[in-house]
Amino acid sequence: MLGESLALTCALTWAISVILFRRSEAVSAHSINLFKNILATLLLGVTLFFWHGTDAWRPGPEDTWRLIVSGLVALALGDTLSLLALRRLGAARLAIVECLYAPLIVTFSILFLGESPSLFFFLGAASIVLGVILATTDRNTGKDRSGIAESPATLGAISLGVFGVLGWVSGILLVKSTLERGGLLEVTFYRLLAGVCGQLLITGLVPSLRPSVKVFVPSRVWWTLFPGALLGTYISMLLWMGGFKWADASTAAILNQTSTVFIVLLAWFYLGEAMTPRRWIGCLVALLGVLLVLTT
């Protein structure tokens, strides 16, 4: 149950960090992403040095290319595409697109990793995805909570979100075997380092993204941005990778999907956002799904 516990804790930790990131609206989404990943890389590097020193696990040639490609595809490319989709779709509609995450990992885990989930697992997985959809899809009024009209969800915007999810899925499945061979700290650090290098390259090549580096100048937004980055990447990334290390990829992914439900509940409790009957039903359906997955 270690992997399952880590995956669920990761979902909760990430949800808390999202609430903190919502309080960091003074900077752009790309700035937040760059800040949290660079901070986590530095903290992981220090942790790795004091925990293992010179005895840290070193990847071989095959694991090295897996870690580099995984970091570039999932963090540099996947996160960038997801942020572009967020700007065009909005958070609620992007959350629906990201419901593809768990089903895709389950499918690819069966096809390429030889996993064989039970019937109860599939019932639980379907329940979690259904609960997430119910919790994040109220009737569209055409305006957000600030009264600003939403832009139409074009095929191009949806495609950005889909390819962003594909980047995350392929990135984690690519290092599943590396996780089983190597140390959790080392694999997480090397993968994150590769992703950060890719993000810095993209930031340097795209003129409109270059001002994002100003986020590293201390300001009041750090009061929420720093703890959000600490929870959302440094701690959450270790929990996320640990879930995939000590549990089946399909199980870890399904439990990760509950982060959306945690976000809805925390937004209601901490930010005062409305909880409609539909959202309550979605949360309960997702909880039932978690219980089914954990009993398999």
N, C-alpha and C positions, 0 to 999 in steps of 0.2 A: 504493500500500500504506500510505500515511500514515494514512488513516482506520481501516483494519483494525488497524494496529499500536496506535493510540490506544485503540480499543475493547477489545483484548485486555489492554493495560496497565491500562485502567480496571477490568477485571474482577479483575485481580490486586491492584490497589491497594485496591479496595473490600473484597476478601476479607481483606486484612491489617487493615483498619480494623475489620471485624466482630469479628475476634479480640480486638482492643484494646477494643472496646465490651463484649465478654463479660467482660473484666476490670474493667469499670466498673459492675458490678451493684449498687453501693451507691445508685445513683440510678435513677429510673424511665426507661422507654423514651421517654416524651414529653420528659423533661428532656434526655436525650441528643440527641434530634432537634432540640429548640429550641436547645441549646448549639451543636451542629455547624453548623446553618444560619446562626445569627447570627454566629458566628465567621467562617465562610466569606464571608459578605456583607461584613463589615468588611475582611477580608484582600483580597478581590477589589476593593473600593472603593479601597484604598490602592494595590494593584497597577495598577489602571486609571489612577489619577491620575499615578503616576510613569512609566507606560509610554506613555500617550497625552496626558496633560494635557488642555488645552482642545481638542485635535484629535480627541478620541474620537468614534467614530461615534454619531450620534443617530438613533433610530428615527423613522420617519414615523408618521402616524396609524394606518395598518393594522398596521404592525409593533408599535406600542405596545399596541394592544388584544390582539394575539396573545401578546405577552410577559406581559401582566397576567393574561389568562385562563389561559395555560399554567402560570404560577407558582402561581396559586390552585388550579387543578384538580389539578396533579401534586404540588406540595409541601404546600400547606395541606390539601387534601382527601384526595388519594391517600395521602400519608404517614400522616395521622391514621387513615384507615380501615384501613390496613395494620397500624398499631400496635394498634388495637382487635382486629383479627383475630389478631394474634400472642398477645394476652392470652388469647384463647379457644381457639385451635387449637394453640399451641405452635410452636416454630421449625421442626421437621421437617415437620409437615403444611402449614404456611404455605409452605414452600419448594416443595412439590408444587403448591399453588395458583398460585404465582408463575411456574411453568413456562409459564403462559398468556402471559406477557409477550412472548417472542420470536415465537411463532406469530401472535399478534394483530397485532404490528407488521408482520410479513411480509404478512399478509392485507390489512391496511389500506393498506400501501405499494403493493401491486399494484392495489387498487381505486381509491385516491385520488391516489397519486403517480405512477402509470404505470410502476412498476418491473417488470422482467421477469426474475426470477431463472432460472438455468439448472437443468437436471436435477441436476447435481452439487451445486448449492447446496441443493436440496431434500433430497437424500440426506444431505448434511452436517448440515443443520438438524435433520432427524429423528434423526440419530445423536447430536447434542448434547443434544437434549431427552430422548431415551431414556437417555443416560448420566447426566444430572442426576437423573432419576427413580430409576434404579437406585442411584445414590450416596446418595440421601437417604431411601430407603424400605426399612428393615429390617423384619422381622416385628415387629408391634406386641405388646408384652408387657402393655400396659395401664398401664405405669409409666414414668416418665422415669428418667434416670440417678441421680437422688436418691432413687428409690423412691417418688415421689409419684404417685398414680394420675392418669391423664389424664382430662380431662373429655370427654364425647362431642362429636364434630364435628357440630354442628347446621347446618342449612341456612342459618340466619341468620349464623353465624360464617363459613361458607364464602363467603357472599354478600359479607360485608365485605371479605374478601380479594380476591375477584373484582373488585369495584368499585374497590378500591384500585389493582389492576393496570390497570384501564381508565383510571383517572385518570392514571397514569404514561404509558400508551400515547398517549392523546389529547393529553396535554400536550406530549410531544416531537414528535409529528407536526404539531401546530399551529404549531410554530416552525421546522420543517425549512426552509421557504422563507426565513424570516427569517435563519436561520443562514447560508444561501447568499449573502444580500445583505450582512449586517452582520459586524462584527468578533466574533471568538470571545469575547474578554474582555467586551466590552460586552453582548452577548446573554446570556451566562451571568450577569453581574452583575444586569442589569435583571430577568431572570426569577427569580433567587433572591431579590431584594429584594421583588418582588411576593408570592412565596411566604411569606417571613418575615412580612410585614405581615399576611397571612391567618392564619398560625399564632399571632401575637400576639393577633389579634382573637379567635380560637377560645379561646386560653388565658384571656383576660379574661372571656369570656362563660360559660365552663364552670367553676364554682367548684372542682370536684375537681382541675382542672388548674393552678389558680393557684399552688400551692406549687412547681410545676416551676421557677419563676424562681429558687428558692434555689440551683440548680445553678451560678449565676454567682458565688456566694460561694466564694472559693478554698478548696480542701480537698484531701485526699490523693488523691481520685478523679481529680483533674486530671492526675496522672502518666500515666494511660492515656487519659483522656477527651480531653485536649488533642491529643496526637499522633493519636488516632483521628479526631478532627474535622478535623485538618489534612489527613490522608490521605483520609479518607472523603468529604469534601465539597469543600474548597478545591481539592485536586489532582484527586481523582476526578471532580468535576463538570466541570472543564475538559477532562479526558480524554474523558469521556462525551459532552459536547457536541461536542468536536472529532471524535470518531468519526462522529457523525451529520452533521457539516459536510462532511467529506471522504470519506465512503463512503456507499453506499446505505443507507437506513434499515433495510432488511431484513438486510443483512450486519452492520451495527453491532449490531443487537439480538441476533442469534444469537450473536455473539462475546461480548457482554455477559453472556449467559446462563451462560457458563462460570465466572462468579464463584462459583456454588454449588459447583462441583467444586473450585475453589481453596480454598474455605472448608473443605471436608471434608478436604483434604490438609493444610492448615495446622493444623486442629484436631487431627489425628493427630500431626503433627510437634511442635507447640508446646504444645498442651494435653493431649496424651497420650490423646486419645479413641481408642477401638478402631477398627481398619480391618478390616472383614470382607471375605471374598472378593467378596461382592456389590458392595461399595463400590469395590474395586480394579477390578472389571470395568466398573463405571459410569464411573470416571475414564478408563479406556482407551478405552471406546466414545466418550466425549465428545471425547477427544483426536483420535481418528480423524475425528470430525465437523468439528473445527476445521481439520484438514489438507484435508479435502474443500472446505470453504467458502473457504479461502485459495487454493485452486488454480482457482477459478472466475473 
